[in-house]
Amino acid sequence: MGRSQETFNKKEVRNKKEKKRKDKEKKRLTRKDNEKGGLDDMIAYVDENGMITSTPPDPSRKKEFKLEDIEISIPKSDPNEVIDPIRKGTVTFFNTSKGFGFIRDLETQESVFVHANNLLEEIKEGNLVNFEVEMGQKGPTALQVKLFKEVKEIKAPIEPKEPKEPIA
């Protein structure tokens, strides 16, 4: 009698594959039996407050909107609004050897590029500076950069009044 060509390992692999196939078929049948609505279960609705719900909206509360009233972008800036050309900001980075850096505008919080050619005074990181903004090749660029010097009111010292002579 000849020996079987199937080794123990081959039988084990075949049995595992067969078991896996049967388990997969069982899961598929239970899913098919428990199927409720299919696509209807996956639909979500948004109510008037922007909350996601599973119930459809009431048709009697329906509102009409004009397409022009829907804004899907950044609101346009007011053309009448005058922007001060001289800005104030903090130097966040400046490389003296390469001659460039960045200033964080205190009003808009945007980062503005600055080149050493546009400096009126020497600056370093952390300095408070005044500058003008112009659109450069790759974005906003600072021009006429100088250190910010706060204007302080100088009050003349008040001389003490001479005491009046006591009335005797």
Backbone as JSON Lines, residues from 0, in Angstrom:
{"i":0,"aa":"M","n":[0.82,-1.16,0.0],"ca":[0.0,0.0,0.0],"c":[0.88,1.24,0.0]}
{"i":1,"aa":"G","n":[0.52,2.23,-0.83],"ca":[1.32,3.46,-0.9],"c":[0.89,4.47,0.16]}
{"i":2,"aa":"R","n":[1.84,5.29,0.52],"ca":[1.55,6.33,1.51],"c":[0.76,7.46,0.85]}
{"i":3,"aa":"S","n":[-0.03,8.1,1.66],"ca":[-0.82,9.22,1.16],"c":[0.12,10.38,0.83]}
{"i":4,"aa":"Q","n":[-0.14,11.06,-0.27],"ca":[0.7,12.18,-0.68],"c":[0.39,13.45,0.12]}
{"i":5,"aa":"E","n":[-0.72,13.43,0.87],"ca":[-1.1,14.6,1.64],"c":[-0.44,14.55,3.0]}
{"i":6,"aa":"T","n":[0.31,15.61,3.33],"ca":[0.96,15.67,4.65],"c":[-0.02,16.25,5.65]}
{"i":7,"aa":"F","n":[0.34,16.18,6.91],"ca":[-0.51,16.7,7.98],"c":[-0.72,18.2,7.8]}
{"i":8,"aa":"N","n":[0.33,18.93,7.44],"ca":[0.25,20.39,7.29],"c":[-0.71,20.76,6.15]}
{"i":9,"aa":"K","n":[-0.67,20.01,5.06],"ca":[-1.56,20.3,3.94],"c":[-3.01,20.09,4.34]}
{"i":10,"aa":"K","n":[-3.28,19.02,5.11],"ca":[-4.64,18.75,5.58],"c":[-5.11,19.87,6.51]}
{"i":11,"aa":"E","n":[-4.22,20.32,7.38],"ca":[-4.54,21.39,8.34],"c":[-4.89,22.7,7.6]}
{"i":12,"aa":"V","n":[-4.12,23.07,6.6],"ca":[-4.37,24.28,5.82],"c":[-5.7,24.16,5.09]}
{"i":13,"aa":"R","n":[-5.96,23.01,4.5],"ca":[-7.22,22.81,3.77],"c":[-8.42,22.91,4.72]}
{"i":14,"aa":"N","n":[-8.31,22.32,5.9],"ca":[-9.4,22.38,6.89],"c":[-9.65,23.82,7.36]}
{"i":15,"aa":"K","n":[-8.59,24.59,7.55],"ca":[-8.73,25.99,7.98],"c":[-9.45,26.79,6.9]}
{"i":16,"aa":"K","n":[-9.07,26.6,5.65],"ca":[-9.7,27.33,4.55],"c":[-11.18,26.98,4.46]}
{"i":17,"aa":"E","n":[-11.5,25.7,4.61],"ca":[-12.89,25.25,4.55],"c":[-13.71,25.86,5.68]}
{"i":18,"aa":"K","n":[-13.13,25.9,6.88],"ca":[-13.82,26.47,8.04],"c":[-14.05,27.97,7.83]}
{"i":19,"aa":"K","n":[-13.06,28.66,7.31],"ca":[-13.16,30.09,7.06],"c":[-14.26,30.38,6.03]}
{"i":20,"aa":"R","n":[-14.31,29.57,5.0],"ca":[-15.33,29.74,3.97],"c":[-16.73,29.54,4.54]}
{"i":21,"aa":"K","n":[-16.91,28.54,5.41],"ca":[-18.21,28.27,6.02],"c":[-18.62,29.42,6.96]}
{"i":22,"aa":"D","n":[-17.67,29.93,7.74],"ca":[-17.96,31.06,8.65],"c":[-18.38,32.3,7.86]}
{"i":23,"aa":"K","n":[-17.72,32.54,6.77],"ca":[-18.03,33.69,5.92],"c":[-19.45,33.55,5.35]}
{"i":24,"aa":"E","n":[-19.8,32.36,4.93],"ca":[-21.14,32.1,4.39],"c":[-22.2,32.3,5.47]}
{"i":25,"aa":"K","n":[-21.91,31.86,6.72],"ca":[-22.85,32.04,7.83],"c":[-23.09,33.53,8.1]}
{"i":26,"aa":"K","n":[-22.02,34.3,8.13],"ca":[-22.13,35.74,8.39],"c":[-22.95,36.42,7.3]}
{"i":27,"aa":"R","n":[-22.72,36.02,6.05],"ca":[-23.45,36.61,4.94],"c":[-24.95,36.31,5.07]}
{"i":28,"aa":"L","n":[-25.31,35.08,5.45],"ca":[-26.71,34.7,5.6],"c":[-27.37,35.44,6.76]}
{"i":29,"aa":"T","n":[-26.66,35.61,7.9],"ca":[-27.25,36.34,9.03],"c":[-27.44,37.81,8.69]}
{"i":30,"aa":"R","n":[-26.51,38.39,7.94],"ca":[-26.66,39.78,7.52],"c":[-27.86,39.93,6.6]}
{"i":31,"aa":"K","n":[-28.04,38.95,5.71],"ca":[-29.15,39.01,4.76],"c":[-30.49,38.88,5.51]}
{"i":32,"aa":"D","n":[-30.54,38.03,6.53],"ca":[-31.77,37.83,7.3],"c":[-32.1,39.07,8.15]}
{"i":33,"aa":"N","n":[-31.1,39.73,8.69],"ca":[-31.31,40.88,9.57],"c":[-31.41,42.21,8.82]}
{"i":34,"aa":"E","n":[-31.34,42.16,7.51],"ca":[-31.38,43.37,6.71],"c":[-32.72,44.07,6.91]}
{"i":35,"aa":"K","n":[-32.65,45.37,7.29],"ca":[-33.88,46.12,7.57],"c":[-34.29,46.92,6.35]}
{"i":36,"aa":"G","n":[-33.64,48.06,6.15],"ca":[-34.06,48.91,5.05],"c":[-32.95,49.14,4.05]}
{"i":37,"aa":"G","n":[-31.77,48.73,4.38],"ca":[-30.66,48.94,3.47],"c":[-30.25,50.41,3.42]}
{"i":38,"aa":"L","n":[-30.54,51.07,2.32],"ca":[-30.13,52.45,2.1],"c":[-30.86,53.42,3.02]}
{"i":39,"aa":"D","n":[-32.1,53.11,3.39],"ca":[-32.87,54.0,4.26],"c":[-32.22,54.17,5.63]}
{"i":40,"aa":"D","n":[-31.53,53.17,6.11],"ca":[-30.85,53.27,7.41],"c":[-29.63,54.17,7.34]}
{"i":41,"aa":"M","n":[-29.09,54.36,6.16],"ca":[-27.87,55.15,6.02],"c":[-28.14,56.62,5.76]}
{"i":42,"aa":"I","n":[-29.37,57.01,5.51],"ca":[-29.68,58.41,5.19],"c":[-29.78,59.22,6.47]}
{"i":43,"aa":"A","n":[-29.15,60.4,6.46],"ca":[-29.22,61.31,7.59],"c":[-29.78,62.64,7.09]}
{"i":44,"aa":"Y","n":[-30.46,63.35,7.97],"ca":[-31.06,64.64,7.64],"c":[-30.47,65.71,8.53]}
{"i":45,"aa":"V","n":[-30.51,66.94,8.05],"ca":[-30.03,68.07,8.84],"c":[-31.24,68.94,9.16]}
{"i":46,"aa":"D","n":[-31.46,69.21,10.47],"ca":[-32.6,70.03,10.85],"c":[-32.28,71.52,10.74]}
{"i":47,"aa":"E","n":[-33.25,72.39,11.11],"ca":[-33.07,73.83,10.94],"c":[-31.96,74.41,11.83]}
{"i":48,"aa":"N","n":[-31.53,73.65,12.85],"ca":[-30.46,74.11,13.73],"c":[-29.09,73.58,13.31]}
{"i":49,"aa":"G","n":[-29.06,72.83,12.21],"ca":[-27.8,72.3,11.73],"c":[-27.4,70.99,12.37]}
{"i":50,"aa":"M","n":[-28.31,70.37,13.12],"ca":[-28.02,69.1,13.79],"c":[-28.42,67.94,12.88]}
{"i":51,"aa":"I","n":[-27.64,66.85,12.92],"ca":[-27.93,65.68,12.1],"c":[-28.95,64.81,12.82]}
{"i":52,"aa":"T","n":[-30.03,64.43,12.12],"ca":[-31.07,63.58,12.7],"c":[-31.39,62.45,11.74]}
{"i":53,"aa":"S","n":[-32.14,61.46,12.25],"ca":[-32.54,60.34,11.4],"c":[-33.96,60.51,10.88]}
{"i":54,"aa":"T","n":[-34.67,61.55,11.35],"ca":[-36.04,61.77,10.89],"c":[-36.05,62.83,9.8]}
{"i":55,"aa":"P","n":[-36.86,62.62,8.77],"ca":[-36.92,63.61,7.68],"c":[-37.59,64.89,8.17]}
{"i":56,"aa":"P","n":[-37.28,66.02,7.55],"ca":[-37.88,67.29,7.98],"c":[-39.38,67.35,7.66]}
{"i":57,"aa":"D","n":[-40.09,68.15,8.45],"ca":[-41.53,68.33,8.24],"c":[-41.74,69.22,7.02]}
{"i":58,"aa":"P","n":[-42.47,68.73,6.0],"ca":[-42.65,69.52,4.78],"c":[-43.42,70.82,5.02]}
{"i":59,"aa":"S","n":[-44.24,70.91,6.07],"ca":[-45.01,72.12,6.32],"c":[-44.13,73.27,6.82]}
{"i":60,"aa":"R","n":[-42.94,72.94,7.35],"ca":[-42.02,73.97,7.87],"c":[-40.95,74.34,6.85]}
{"i":61,"aa":"K","n":[-41.17,73.97,5.61],"ca":[-40.2,74.22,4.56],"c":[-40.09,75.71,4.26]}
{"i":62,"aa":"K","n":[-38.85,76.19,4.06],"ca":[-38.61,77.6,3.76],"c":[-37.95,77.71,2.39]}
{"i":63,"aa":"E","n":[-38.25,78.81,1.7],"ca":[-37.67,79.06,0.39],"c":[-36.5,80.03,0.53]}
{"i":64,"aa":"F","n":[-35.42,79.76,-0.18],"ca":[-34.25,80.63,-0.17],"c":[-33.87,80.97,-1.6]}
{"i":65,"aa":"K","n":[-33.3,82.17,-1.77],"ca":[-32.77,82.55,-3.06],"c":[-31.34,82.05,-3.15]}
{"i":66,"aa":"L","n":[-30.95,81.59,-4.31],"ca":[-29.58,81.09,-4.49],"c":[-28.55,82.18,-4.22]}
{"i":67,"aa":"E","n":[-28.89,83.43,-4.52],"ca":[-27.95,84.53,-4.33],"c":[-27.65,84.78,-2.86]}
{"i":68,"aa":"D","n":[-28.59,84.38,-1.96],"ca":[-28.41,84.64,-0.54],"c":[-27.46,83.65,0.12]}
{"i":69,"aa":"I","n":[-27.16,82.55,-0.54],"ca":[-26.3,81.53,0.04],"c":[-24.84,81.9,-0.22]}
{"i":70,"aa":"E","n":[-24.07,82.08,0.87],"ca":[-22.66,82.42,0.75],"c":[-21.83,81.19,1.1]}
{"i":71,"aa":"I","n":[-20.98,80.79,0.19],"ca":[-20.15,79.62,0.43],"c":[-18.67,79.96,0.41]}
{"i":72,"aa":"S","n":[-18.36,81.25,0.49],"ca":[-16.96,81.67,0.47],"c":[-16.73,82.7,1.57]}
{"i":73,"aa":"I","n":[-15.55,83.23,1.6],"ca":[-15.21,84.25,2.57],"c":[-15.98,85.51,2.22]}
{"i":74,"aa":"P","n":[-16.63,86.14,3.21],"ca":[-17.37,87.35,2.9],"c":[-16.45,88.42,2.32]}
{"i":75,"aa":"K","n":[-16.96,89.12,1.33],"ca":[-16.16,90.16,0.7],"c":[-15.94,91.31,1.67]}
{"i":76,"aa":"S","n":[-14.74,91.89,1.62],"ca":[-14.44,92.98,2.54],"c":[-15.16,94.24,2.09]}
{"i":77,"aa":"D","n":[-15.42,95.1,3.05],"ca":[-16.12,96.34,2.78],"c":[-15.2,97.28,2.0]}
{"i":78,"aa":"P","n":[-15.59,97.72,0.8],"ca":[-14.7,98.59,0.01],"c":[-14.52,99.97,0.64]}
{"i":79,"aa":"N","n":[-15.46,100.38,1.51],"ca":[-15.36,101.68,2.16],"c":[-14.4,101.67,3.34]}
{"i":80,"aa":"E","n":[-14.06,100.48,3.8],"ca":[-13.18,100.36,4.95],"c":[-11.76,100.77,4.54]}
{"i":81,"aa":"V","n":[-11.21,101.76,5.24],"ca":[-9.88,102.26,4.94],"c":[-8.88,101.55,5.85]}
{"i":82,"aa":"I","n":[-7.89,100.93,5.22],"ca":[-6.87,100.21,5.97],"c":[-5.66,101.11,6.11]}
{"i":83,"aa":"D","n":[-5.17,101.25,7.33],"ca":[-4.01,102.09,7.59],"c":[-2.8,101.48,6.89]}
{"i":84,"aa":"P","n":[-2.12,102.25,6.02],"ca":[-1.0,101.67,5.28],"c":[0.2,101.37,6.19]}
{"i":85,"aa":"I","n":[0.32,102.07,7.29],"ca":[1.43,101.8,8.21],"c":[0.93,100.83,9.26]}
{"i":86,"aa":"R","n":[1.56,99.67,9.29],"ca":[1.16,98.6,10.2],"c":[2.15,98.48,11.34]}
{"i":87,"aa":"K","n":[1.73,97.77,12.38],"ca":[2.6,97.5,13.52],"c":[2.65,95.98,13.68]}
{"i":88,"aa":"G","n":[3.83,95.44,13.98],"ca":[3.95,93.99,14.14],"c":[5.18,93.61,14.93]}
{"i":89,"aa":"T","n":[5.3,92.31,15.18],"ca":[6.42,91.76,15.92],"c":[7.27,90.91,14.99]}
{"i":90,"aa":"V","n":[8.59,91.07,15.09],"ca":[9.5,90.27,14.28],"c":[9.53,88.86,14.87]}
{"i":91,"aa":"T","n":[9.02,87.88,14.12],"ca":[8.98,86.51,14.61],"c":[10.25,85.74,14.24]}
{"i":92,"aa":"F","n":[10.88,86.13,13.12],"ca":[12.1,85.46,12.67],"c":[12.89,86.44,11.83]}
{"i":93,"aa":"F","n":[14.2,86.51,12.07],"ca":[15.05,87.31,11.2],"c":[16.44,86.71,11.17]}
{"i":94,"aa":"N","n":[16.92,86.35,9.97],"ca":[18.24,85.78,9.78],"c":[19.13,86.87,9.19]}
{"i":95,"aa":"T","n":[20.03,87.39,10.02],"ca":[20.88,88.51,9.55],"c":[21.87,88.06,8.48]}
{"i":96,"aa":"S","n":[22.34,86.82,8.56],"ca":[23.32,86.36,7.56],"c":[22.68,86.21,6.18]}
{"i":97,"aa":"K","n":[21.42,85.77,6.12],"ca":[20.74,85.62,4.83],"c":[19.96,86.86,4.45]}
{"i":98,"aa":"G","n":[19.69,87.74,5.42],"ca":[19.07,89.01,5.12],"c":[17.57,88.99,4.91]}
{"i":99,"aa":"F","n":[16.86,88.07,5.56],"ca":[15.41,88.07,5.44],"c":[14.78,87.59,6.74]}
{"i":100,"aa":"G","n":[13.47,87.78,6.86],"ca":[12.75,87.33,8.04],"c":[11.26,87.49,7.85]}
{"i":101,"aa":"F","n":[10.53,87.38,8.96],"ca":[9.07,87.49,8.92],"c":[8.58,88.33,10.09]}
{"i":102,"aa":"I","n":[7.53,89.09,9.82],"ca":[6.91,89.94,10.83],"c":[5.46,89.49,10.97]}
{"i":103,"aa":"R","n":[4.99,89.32,12.21],"ca":[3.59,88.97,12.47],"c":[2.82,90.27,12.68]}
{"i":104,"aa":"D","n":[1.89,90.56,11.76],"ca":[1.09,91.77,11.85],"c":[0.18,91.67,13.08]}
{"i":105,"aa":"L","n":[0.2,92.68,13.95],"ca":[-0.6,92.63,15.18],"c":[-2.09,92.75,14.91]}
{"i":106,"aa":"E","n":[-2.47,93.42,13.83],"ca":[-3.88,93.63,13.53],"c":[-4.49,92.41,12.86]}
{"i":107,"aa":"T","n":[-3.87,91.91,11.8],"ca":[-4.45,90.8,11.03],"c":[-3.87,89.44,11.4]}
{"i":108,"aa":"Q","n":[-2.8,89.4,12.18],"ca":[-2.12,88.18,12.6],"c":[-1.54,87.39,11.44]}
{"i":109,"aa":"E","n":[-1.35,88.04,10.28],"ca":[-0.75,87.33,9.15],"c":[0.76,87.55,9.16]}
{"i":110,"aa":"S","n":[1.47,86.61,8.58],"ca":[2.92,86.69,8.52],"c":[3.34,87.42,7.25]}
{"i":111,"aa":"V","n":[4.23,88.41,7.41],"ca":[4.65,89.25,6.29],"c":[6.16,89.08,6.11]}
{"i":112,"aa":"F","n":[6.59,88.84,4.88],"ca":[8.0,88.66,4.56],"c":[8.72,90.01,4.62]}
{"i":113,"aa":"V","n":[9.95,90.02,5.13],"ca":[10.75,91.24,5.14],"c":[12.16,90.91,4.66]}
{"i":114,"aa":"H","n":[12.72,91.78,3.79],"ca":[14.08,91.61,3.29],"c":[14.95,92.71,3.86]}
{"i":115,"aa":"A","n":[16.25,92.42,4.0],"ca":[17.18,93.38,4.59],"c":[17.24,94.68,3.81]}
{"i":116,"aa":"N","n":[16.97,94.66,2.51],"ca":[16.98,95.88,1.69],"c":[15.86,96.84,2.08]}
{"i":117,"aa":"N","n":[14.82,96.34,2.73],"ca":[13.67,97.17,3.09],"c":[13.73,97.67,4.52]}
{"i":118,"aa":"L","n":[14.87,97.5,5.2],"ca":[15.01,97.92,6.59],"c":[15.55,99.34,6.65]}
{"i":119,"aa":"L","n":[14.96,100.17,7.49],"ca":[15.49,101.51,7.74],"c":[16.39,101.49,8.97]}
{"i":120,"aa":"E","n":[16.14,100.53,9.88],"ca":[16.95,100.35,11.08],"c":[17.2,98.86,11.26]}
{"i":121,"aa":"E","n":[18.21,98.52,12.05],"ca":[18.48,97.11,12.31],"c":[17.4,96.54,13.22]}
{"i":122,"aa":"I","n":[16.97,95.31,12.9],"ca":[15.95,94.66,13.72],"c":[16.44,93.29,14.14]}
{"i":123,"aa":"K","n":[15.79,92.72,15.16],"ca":[16.07,91.35,15.59],"c":[14.76,90.73,16.07]}
{"i":124,"aa":"E","n":[14.78,89.45,16.31],"ca":[13.57,88.73,16.71],"c":[13.01,89.31,17.99]}
{"i":125,"aa":"G","n":[11.68,89.45,18.02],"ca":[11.0,89.95,19.21],"c":[10.79,91.46,19.19]}
{"i":126,"aa":"N","n":[11.42,92.19,18.26],"ca":[11.26,93.64,18.2],"c":[9.85,94.0,17.71]}
{"i":127,"aa":"L","n":[9.34,95.12,18.23],"ca":[8.08,95.68,17.76],"c":[8.45,96.7,16.69]}
{"i":128,"aa":"V","n":[7.87,96.57,15.49],"ca":[8.27,97.41,14.36],"c":[7.05,98.01,13.66]}
{"i":129,"aa":"N","n":[7.3,99.13,12.97],"ca":[6.33,99.74,12.06],"c":[6.76,99.39,10.64]}
{"i":130,"aa":"F","n":[5.78,99.16,9.75],"ca":[6.12,98.82,8.38],"c":[4.93,99.07,7.46]}
{"i":131,"aa":"E","n":[5.2,99.12,6.18],"ca":[4.15,99.22,5.17],"c":[4.1,97.89,4.43]}
{"i":132,"aa":"V","n":[2.92,97.51,3.97],"ca":[2.75,96.22,3.29],"c":[2.5,96.45,1.81]}
{"i":133,"aa":"E","n":[3.18,95.65,0.99],"ca":[2.98,95.67,-0.46],"c":[2.98,94.22,-0.93]}
{"i":134,"aa":"M","n":[2.18,93.92,-1.93],"ca":[2.17,92.56,-2.45],"c":[3.42,92.31,-3.28]}
{"i":135,"aa":"G","n":[4.21,91.31,-2.89],"ca":[5.41,90.94,-3.61],"c":[5.13,89.79,-4.56]}
{"i":136,"aa":"Q","n":[6.2,89.14,-5.04],"ca":[6.04,88.03,-5.98],"c":[5.33,86.84,-5.36]}
{"i":137,"aa":"K","n":[5.64,86.56,-4.09],"ca":[5.09,85.36,-3.45],"c":[4.15,85.68,-2.3]}
{"i":138,"aa":"G","n":[3.73,86.93,-2.16],"ca":[2.81,87.29,-1.09],"c":[3.15,88.64,-0.51]}
{"i":139,"aa":"P","n":[2.56,88.97,0.66],"ca":[2.79,90.29,1.25],"c":[4.25,90.48,1.68]}
{"i":140,"aa":"T","n":[4.78,91.67,1.39],"ca":[6.16,92.02,1.72],"c":[6.16,93.31,2.52]}
{"i":141,"aa":"A","n":[7.0,93.37,3.54],"ca":[7.1,94.57,4.38],"c":[8.12,95.53,3.78]}
{"i":142,"aa":"L","n":[7.75,96.83,3.75],"ca":[8.63,97.88,3.26],"c":[8.81,98.93,4.35]}
{"i":143,"aa":"Q","n":[9.87,99.7,4.28],"ca":[10.12,100.81,5.2],"c":[10.0,100.35,6.66]}
{"i":144,"aa":"V","n":[10.71,99.27,6.99],"ca":[10.62,98.69,8.33],"c":[11.52,99.45,9.28]}
{"i":145,"aa":"K","n":[10.93,99.89,10.4],"ca":[11.72,100.57,11.42],"c":[11.17,100.2,12.79]}
{"i":146,"aa":"L","n":[12.01,100.33,13.81],"ca":[11.61,99.99,15.17],"c":[10.47,100.9,15.62]}
{"i":147,"aa":"F","n":[9.54,100.34,16.37],"ca":[8.4,101.1,16.86],"c":[8.81,101.82,18.13]}
{"i":148,"aa":"K","n":[8.66,103.13,18.1],"ca":[8.97,103.92,19.28],"c":[7.67,104.57,19.73]}
{"i":149,"aa":"E","n":[7.25,104.21,20.93],"ca":[5.99,104.71,21.46],"c":[6.14,106.19,21.78]}
{"i":150,"aa":"V","n":[5.18,106.97,21.35],"ca":[5.2,108.4,21.63],"c":[4.65,108.61,23.03]}
{"i":151,"aa":"K","n":[5.49,109.11,23.91],"ca":[5.06,109.34,25.29],"c":[4.9,110.84,25.49]}
{"i":152,"aa":"E","n":[3.85,111.17,26.21],"ca":[3.64,112.58,26.52],"c":[4.63,112.97,27.61]}
{"i":153,"aa":"I","n":[5.3,114.06,27.37],"ca":[6.24,114.55,28.36],"c":[5.53,115.64,29.14]}
{"i":154,"aa":"K","n":[5.37,115.37,30.41],"ca":[4.7,116.34,31.26],"c":[5.75,117.15,31.99]}
{"i":155,"aa":"A","n":[5.53,118.42,32.03],"ca":[6.45,119.29,32.76],"c":[6.26,119.03,34.24]}
{"i":156,"aa":"P","n":[7.37,118.98,34.97],"ca":[7.23,118.73,36.41],"c":[6.46,119.87,37.06]}
{"i":157,"aa":"I","n":[5.57,119.48,37.9],"ca":[4.75,120.47,38.61],"c":[5.53,120.93,39.84]}
{"i":158,"aa":"E","n":[5.74,122.21,39.89],"ca":[6.48,122.75,41.03],"c":[5.51,122.9,42.18]}
{"i":159,"aa":"P","n":[5.97,122.52,43.35],"ca":[5.07,122.65,44.5],"c":[4.79,124.11,44.79]}
{"i":160,"aa":"K","n":[3.56,124.36,45.14],"ca":[3.18,125.73,45.47],"c":[3.77,126.08,46.83]}
{"i":161,"aa":"E","n":[4.15,127.35,46.92],"ca":[4.67,127.79,48.22],"c":[3.52,127.93,49.17]}
{"i":162,"aa":"P","n":[3.7,127.39,50.35],"ca":[2.59,127.49,51.32],"c":[2.33,128.96,51.67]}
{"i":163,"aa":"K","n":[1.08,129.23,51.81],"ca":[0.69,130.59,52.19],"c":[1.05,130.8,53.65]}
{"i":164,"aa":"E","n":[1.33,132.03,53.94],"ca":[1.66,132.35,55.32],"c":[0.4,132.19,56.18]}
{"i":165,"aa":"P","n":[0.59,131.56,57.31],"ca":[-0.59,131.37,58.15],"c":[-1.14,132.72,58.63]}
{"i":166,"aa":"I","n":[-2.44,132.75,58.68],"ca":[-3.09,133.98,59.14],"c":[-3.08,133.96,60.67]}
{"i":167,"aa":"A","n":[-2.57,135.0,61.23],"ca":[-2.43,135.06,62.66],"c":[-3.52,135.84,63.31]}
